[in-house]
Amino acid sequence: MTSKPDLRFWQIWNLSFGFFGVQIAYSLQSANISRIFATIGADPHSLSYFWILPPLMGIMVQPIVGTLSDRTWTRFGRRIPYLLVGAVAAVAVMCLLPNAGSFHLSFAHAMIFGLIALMLLDTSINMAMQPFKMLVGDMVNEKQKGFAFSIQSFLCNAGSLAGYLFPIFFTWIGISNLAAPGIVPDSVIYSFYIGAVILILCVVYTAVKVKEMPPHEYATFHGIEEQPAHTEKANFIELLKKAPSVFWTVGLVQFFCWAAFMYMWTYTNGAIAHNVWGTNDVRSIAYQTAGNWVGVLFAVQAVGSLGWALILPLFKSNKQGYAISLIIGAIGFISTLFIHNQYLLFGSYLLIGCAWAAMLAMPFTILTNALSGKNMGAYLGLFNGTICIPQIVAALLGGVLLSLLGSVQANMLVLAGLFLLLGALSIRFIKIKPV
């Protein structure tokens, strides 16, 4: 197998630039879904159930996109066609979802509309997101792969920062942050509109700038046949049986990490509205102000992640850096229970950002170094199950756990911290072989 050549900085940057736009869409969703459905009229004990759809669609879509793109060759490339289709669909749905309460529908019909829009949005975001990880795996050599995923992490967090701050920015320039009962404020609606425009521009940039390897080059650099004598049918069970051990051991860590962040996305709005603004009334301006502050806190988390991503390479051991990052994030989650000042929460979310930085960079670096090029997309799609399954489990159990914890949403963030501690303990089971 011939080693892939080193890429210049801007070649690596262009591979992931579209991820900036995709992450804006994802951050708008993660910061505002609970707010949107609570504003329409959902009960707090039911909020976690709305979060089942995003990971459910992810676990269905990403293995399919990965497997199909492994076997796709067009003049536009193998991954980029899926990227473009996903981005165009996401743009359309981003214009619909925040308007779920604006079409004079009954409560039941507005909720159904919102759920269908959420399902379509996450389907399209997953279709647009997964090809970026595959492009790095396809085109970057092992020596530069850690750097390439760090660039992707940087763009991911930069996109998150923009998406999280949009609602409070639009409120600051005078767009209304309050609307009639059951209707999402214009500050949120306009955020989704602008996010959709940026998404499509960034994805088109990557599509124009990146030229994927033609089949003969790909086969040469990955040590596989260009045109096998017989085409193997996708068999996910067989692929899972043959998966390297790091697939499963990193997956165990992922389980605890993504369950933790599911509860952050679901319950931060209600937790700080109660702890800081002293309200549970979704119709109040205090609740909507808290909703804007969630975007600020998630932006602070993104800043913490950006900074910590520069420190992570300084650790002598990837496992050590991974574990310490999760422990720091756990401290951040648990501290939110004891903080009743909106500005002091900055410290908590900076610490949570350290865990997020490790979650974005380390799992895919470890896994792609253990994979051949033949089923790279399929394995990355299947690995997405270690992200989606814990979110589905956490969402299904969220209402029950909230009741057991006294129906106090801040307690769910403490539970998230405990999950990160379990993730840190699980890192000891990862066995990393030299590349």
C-alpha positions in Angstrom: 0.0 0.0 0.0 1.4 3.4 -1.1 1.5 6.1 1.6 -0.7 9.0 1.0 1.2 12.3 0.4 1.3 15.2 2.8 -1.4 17.8 2.2 -0.9 21.5 2.5 -2.7 23.4 5.2 -5.3 24.9 3.0 -6.0 21.5 1.4 -6.8 20.1 4.9 -8.8 23.3 5.8 -10.9 23.0 2.6 -11.7 19.3 3.4 -13.6 20.4 6.5 -14.6 24.0 5.9 -18.2 23.0 5.0 -18.4 21.5 8.5 -18.6 25.0 9.9 -21.9 25.6 8.2 -23.3 22.1 9.1 -22.3 22.7 12.7 -24.2 26.0 12.8 -27.3 24.1 11.8 -26.6 21.4 14.4 -25.9 23.9 17.2 -29.1 25.8 16.4 -31.0 22.5 16.8 -29.3 21.4 20.0 -29.7 24.8 21.7 -33.3 25.4 20.7 -35.2 22.2 20.3 -36.3 22.0 24.0 -37.1 25.7 23.9 -39.1 25.4 20.7 -41.2 22.4 21.9 -41.6 23.9 25.4 -42.8 27.2 23.8 -45.3 25.3 21.7 -46.6 23.7 24.9 -44.7 20.4 25.7 -44.6 19.2 29.3 -41.0 19.3 30.8 -41.3 15.5 31.6 -41.8 14.8 27.9 -39.0 17.0 26.5 -36.5 14.1 26.4 -38.8 12.1 24.1 -38.4 14.8 21.4 -34.7 14.1 21.5 -35.2 10.5 20.4 -35.7 11.5 16.8 -32.2 13.1 16.1 -30.1 10.1 17.2 -32.6 7.7 15.8 -32.3 9.2 12.4 -28.5 9.4 12.8 -28.2 5.7 13.5 -30.4 4.9 10.4 -28.9 7.4 8.0 -25.1 7.4 8.6 -24.4 3.7 8.0 -26.4 3.9 4.8 -24.6 7.0 3.6 -21.3 5.5 4.6 -21.9 2.2 2.8 -23.4 3.7 -0.3 -20.6 6.3 -0.7 -18.0 3.5 -0.3 -19.4 2.2 -3.6 -20.1 5.5 -5.3 -17.9 7.0 -8.0 -19.1 10.1 -9.9 -17.3 13.0 -11.6 -18.2 15.0 -8.4 -16.5 12.4 -6.1 -17.8 9.7 -3.8 -18.6 11.6 -0.6 -19.5 15.1 -2.0 -22.7 14.1 -3.8 -24.2 13.0 -0.4 -22.9 16.1 1.2 -24.6 18.4 -1.3 -28.0 16.5 -1.1 -28.0 16.6 2.7 -27.1 20.3 2.8 -29.9 21.3 0.3 -32.5 19.3 2.3 -31.3 20.8 5.6 -31.7 24.3 4.3 -35.3 23.7 3.3 -36.2 22.1 6.7 -34.4 24.8 8.7 -36.9 27.3 7.3 -39.8 25.2 8.5 -39.0 23.9 11.9 -39.0 27.1 14.0 -42.3 28.0 12.4 -44.1 25.0 13.8 -46.3 27.2 16.0 -46.8 29.9 13.4 -49.3 28.3 11.0 -52.4 28.6 13.2 -52.5 24.8 13.8 -54.0 23.1 16.9 -51.5 22.1 19.6 -51.5 18.5 18.5 -51.0 19.4 14.8 -48.3 21.9 15.7 -46.4 19.2 17.7 -46.8 16.7 14.8 -45.5 19.3 12.3 -42.6 20.1 14.6 -41.7 16.4 15.0 -41.8 15.7 11.3 -39.6 18.8 10.6 -37.2 17.7 13.4 -36.9 14.2 11.9 -36.2 15.6 8.4 -33.8 18.2 9.7 -31.7 15.6 11.5 -31.8 13.2 8.6 -30.4 15.9 6.3 -27.8 17.1 8.9 -26.6 13.6 9.3 -26.3 13.1 5.5 -24.3 16.4 5.3 -22.2 15.8 8.4 -20.9 12.2 7.9 -19.0 12.8 4.6 -16.6 15.3 6.3 -15.3 12.5 8.6 -15.0 10.2 5.6 -13.1 12.8 3.5 -10.4 13.0 6.2 -10.2 9.3 6.4 -10.0 8.9 2.7 -7.5 11.7 1.8 -5.3 12.4 4.8 -2.3 10.2 5.8 -1.9 8.8 9.4 0.8 11.4 10.2 -1.5 14.3 9.4 -4.8 12.8 10.5 -4.6 14.1 14.1 -4.0 17.6 12.8 -6.8 17.2 10.2 -9.4 16.2 12.9 -8.1 19.1 15.1 -8.9 21.5 12.2 -12.3 19.8 11.9 -12.8 20.2 15.7 -11.9 23.9 15.4 -14.4 24.5 12.6 -17.0 22.5 14.5 -16.6 24.7 17.6 -16.5 27.9 15.6 -19.7 26.9 13.9 -21.2 26.1 17.3 -20.2 29.5 18.6 -21.9 31.3 15.8 -25.1 29.2 16.0 -25.4 29.4 19.8 -25.1 33.2 19.7 -27.5 34.0 16.9 -30.6 34.3 19.0 -29.1 36.6 21.6 -27.5 38.7 18.8 -30.8 39.2 17.0 -32.4 40.1 20.3 -29.6 42.6 20.9 -30.2 44.3 17.5 -33.9 44.7 18.2 -35.6 41.6 16.9 -38.3 40.4 19.3 -37.5 37.6 21.7 -41.1 37.3 22.8 -44.1 36.1 20.8 -47.7 35.1 21.3 -48.3 31.9 23.3 -47.3 28.8 21.3 -45.3 30.7 18.8 -41.5 30.7 18.7 -39.9 34.2 18.9 -38.6 35.9 15.8 -35.1 35.9 17.3 -35.0 32.1 17.0 -36.7 32.0 13.6 -34.3 34.4 12.0 -31.4 32.5 13.5 -32.5 29.4 11.6 -32.9 31.4 8.4 -29.4 32.9 8.6 -27.9 29.5 9.6 -29.5 27.9 6.5 -27.8 30.5 4.2 -24.4 30.0 5.8 -24.8 26.3 5.6 -25.3 26.1 1.9 -22.5 28.6 1.2 -19.9 26.7 3.2 -20.9 23.3 1.7 -20.7 24.6 -1.8 -17.2 26.0 -1.0 -16.0 22.6 0.0 -17.6 20.9 -3.0 -15.9 23.3 -5.3 -12.5 23.3 -3.7 -12.1 19.6 -2.9 -11.2 17.1 -5.6 -11.6 13.5 -4.3 -9.2 10.8 -5.4 -10.2 9.0 -8.6 -10.8 5.2 -8.1 -7.3 4.0 -9.2 -5.6 6.5 -6.8 -7.9 5.6 -3.9 -7.2 1.9 -4.5 -3.5 2.4 -4.6 -3.3 4.5 -1.4 -5.6 2.2 0.5 -4.3 -1.2 -0.6 -7.6 -2.4 -2.1 -8.8 -3.6 -5.5 -10.1 -0.9 -7.8 -12.8 -3.1 -9.3 -13.3 -6.3 -7.3 -14.3 -9.4 -9.3 -17.5 -9.6 -7.3 -19.3 -6.8 -5.4 -19.8 -7.6 -1.8 -23.2 -6.8 -0.4 -23.2 -4.5 2.6 -23.5 -6.8 5.7 -23.4 -4.7 8.8 -23.4 -7.8 11.1 -20.3 -9.2 9.4 -18.6 -5.8 9.5 -19.3 -5.5 13.2 -17.9 -9.0 13.8 -14.7 -8.0 12.1 -14.5 -4.5 13.7 -11.2 -3.7 15.5 -11.3 -3.8 19.3 -11.0 0.0 19.6 -14.4 0.2 17.8 -16.0 -1.3 20.9 -13.8 0.1 23.7 -14.0 3.7 22.4 -17.7 3.0 21.9 -18.1 2.2 25.6 -16.6 5.6 26.5 -18.8 7.2 23.9 -21.9 5.7 25.5 -21.4 7.6 28.7 -20.3 10.8 27.1 -23.2 11.2 24.6 -25.8 10.3 27.2 -24.3 13.1 29.3 -24.5 15.7 26.5 -28.0 14.6 25.6 -29.1 15.7 29.1 -27.2 19.0 28.8 -29.0 19.8 25.5 -32.4 18.7 26.9 -32.4 20.3 30.4 -30.1 23.3 30.4 -32.8 25.7 29.4 -35.2 24.5 32.2 -32.4 24.2 34.7 -31.1 27.7 34.4 -34.5 29.3 34.0 -35.3 27.8 37.4 -32.0 28.2 39.1 -31.1 31.7 37.9 -34.3 33.4 36.7 -36.6 31.6 39.2 -39.2 30.6 36.7 -40.7 27.5 35.1 -43.3 29.4 33.0 -42.4 29.0 29.4 -44.7 31.9 28.4 -42.7 34.4 30.5 -40.0 36.7 29.2 -37.8 35.4 31.9 -37.9 31.9 30.4 -37.2 33.2 26.9 -34.3 35.3 28.3 -33.0 32.1 29.9 -33.4 30.5 26.5 -31.1 33.1 24.9 -28.6 32.6 27.8 -28.4 28.9 27.0 -27.0 30.0 23.6 -24.4 32.1 25.4 -23.5 29.3 27.7 -23.1 26.8 24.8 -21.0 29.4 23.1 -18.8 29.6 26.2 -18.6 25.8 26.0 -17.4 26.1 22.4 -14.7 28.6 23.5 -13.6 26.3 26.2 -13.4 23.5 23.7 -11.4 25.6 21.2 -8.8 26.4 23.9 -8.6 22.9 25.3 -8.1 21.5 21.8 -4.8 23.3 21.8 -3.7 21.8 25.1 -4.8 18.2 24.3 -1.8 17.4 22.0 0.6 18.3 24.9 -0.4 15.2 26.9 2.1 12.4 26.5 -0.8 9.8 26.3 -4.0 10.2 24.3 -5.8 8.1 26.9 -4.5 10.4 29.7 -5.7 13.5 27.9 -9.0 11.9 27.1 -9.7 10.9 30.7 -8.6 14.2 32.3 -10.8 16.0 29.8 -13.9 14.0 30.8 -13.2 14.5 34.5 -12.9 18.3 34.0 -16.2 18.2 32.1 -17.9 16.3 34.9 -16.8 18.9 37.4 -18.4 21.5 35.2 -21.7 19.7 35.0 -22.0 19.0 38.7 -21.1 22.6 39.6 -24.2 24.0 37.8 -26.4 22.7 40.6 -24.8 25.2 43.1 -24.6 28.3 40.9 -27.4 30.8 40.8 -25.6 33.6 38.9 -25.8 33.7 35.1 -22.2 34.9 34.7 -20.6 32.4 37.2 -22.0 29.6 34.9 -19.4 30.6 32.4 -16.8 28.7 34.5 -19.0 25.6 34.5 -19.4 25.6 30.7 -15.8 26.3 30.0 -15.0 23.1 31.9 -17.7 21.2 30.0 -16.0 22.4 26.8 -12.9 20.5 27.7 -14.8 17.2 27.6 -16.4 18.2 24.3 -13.0 18.9 22.7 -11.8 15.4 23.6 -15.0 13.8 22.3 -14.7 15.5 18.9 -11.1 14.8 18.2 -9.9 11.5 19.9 -12.5 8.8 19.0 -12.3 9.3 15.2 -8.5 9.7 15.2 -8.1 6.4 17.1 -10.7 4.6 15.0 -9.6 5.7 11.5 -6.0 4.8 12.2 -7.2 1.2 12.9 -9.3 0.9 9.6 -8.4 0.1 6.0 -9.9 2.1 3.2 -12.2 -0.6 1.9 -15.1 -0.1 4.3 -14.1 3.3 5.8 -17.4 4.9 5.2 -19.4 1.9 6.4 -17.4 1.6 9.6 -17.6 5.3 10.4 -21.4 5.1 9.8 -21.7 2.2 12.1 -19.5 3.9 14.7 -22.1 6.7 14.7 -24.2 4.1 16.6 -21.9 4.8 19.6 -23.2 8.4 19.4 -26.8 7.7 18.6 -27.7 4.7 20.8 -26.7 6.4 24.1 -28.7 9.5 23.1 -31.8 7.3 22.4 -31.4 5.4 25.7 -30.9 8.7 27.6 -34.0 10.2 25.9 -36.2 7.2 26.6 -35.2 7.3 30.3 -35.1 11.1 30.7 -38.7 11.6 31.9 -38.4 8.7 34.4 -35.1 9.9 35.7 -36.3 13.5 36.0 -39.3 12.3 38.2 -36.9 10.2 40.3 -34.7 13.2 40.8 -37.6 15.4 42.1 -38.6 16.9 38.8 -35.7 19.3 39.2 -34.0 19.8 35.8 -30.7 20.9 37.3 -30.4 17.5 38.9 -30.2 16.0 35.4 -27.0 18.0 34.7 -25.5 16.5 37.9 -26.4 13.1 36.4 -24.6 14.1 33.2 -21.5 14.8 35.3 -21.7 11.3 36.8 -21.9 9.8 33.3 -18.7 11.6 32.3 -16.9 10.2 35.3 -18.0 6.7 34.2 -16.7 7.5 30.7 -13.3 8.5 32.1 -13.1 5.3 34.0 -13.9 3.3 30.8 -11.0 4.8 29.0 -8.7 2.2 30.7 -10.2 -0.5 28.5 -9.0 1.2 25.2 -6.0 -0.6 23.7 -4.2 1.6 21.1 -1.8 -0.1 18.8 1.0 1.8 17.2 0.2 3.0 13.7 
